[in-house]
Amino acid sequence: MAYSPYSLLERALLSGNPDEKGALTDELFAAVQDTALDTASAAPALDFRMAGRPCKPELVAPSQVTPRKMNTVEGYAAMLHAICHIEFNAINLALDAAYRFRKLPEAFVKDWIGVAKEEVYHFRLMRERLRHFGFDYGDFEAHGHLWDMAYKTAFDPLLRMALVPRVLEARGLDVTPAIRAKVAQRGDTETCGVLDIIYRDEVGHVRIGNHWYQYLCRQRGLEPVVLFRRLIARYDMFIFRGYVNIEARERAGFSRFELEMLEDFEKSLKTMAG
Ligand SMILES: [Fe+2]
């Protein structure tokens, strides 16, 4: 009989304990290997405002996250904490994609469960680094920006694929090399090793997002490049601000043609805005 992943997905997604969430995600990943999934007979997804998260970190507006200097241990730990928080949210985002969107091929569900498992791994590695410096996840405040985007795109997998993996997660490819350089300058080779793992895996996650974005566009007869341009303008998002890692984005499935179109388009928006 085909295996239905949804009750375990729901438990993992709603768990507010990071250790439990990680263990349930590992269990789920093992359960869906080499198994046909029953994705048809499930009850509709629950509609919740927040996925499970611990009561700390306290969530504040992005502008309210206290800036800290990298040259103190506390400031350095705050930076590691910010990465931990991104990884924690990434677990929820991947679980939510697998859980929420029904009537898609089972490969979609399996892909996002696979991503969730890697995000759990990243979270654990980064949390270890944070603990190494005497801090833990929850010790600093954080913002809810990533999950907010999941909530805004919960009604449509095409929108989710367009705006979460292709915009927010792809942004990680742009910023990770600079963070790694700062970490290397500090001589923290272990954290560099963790960042290398994260960077390598994130290319794969963005590629999965790209794959399903293209799939859903084809299925609906929509032109992916034009649609994406319209979506990022509509949702007030951007790709070209600061350094854009063209090489990693190409490996993650963006075409050079699309990136050049986007760059021109965003330039013209800026000009229009004066
Ligand atoms: Fe990650």
Residues whose N, C-alpha, C, O or C-beta is under 5 A from the ligand:
A	BS01	LIG	E87 A90 E119 H122
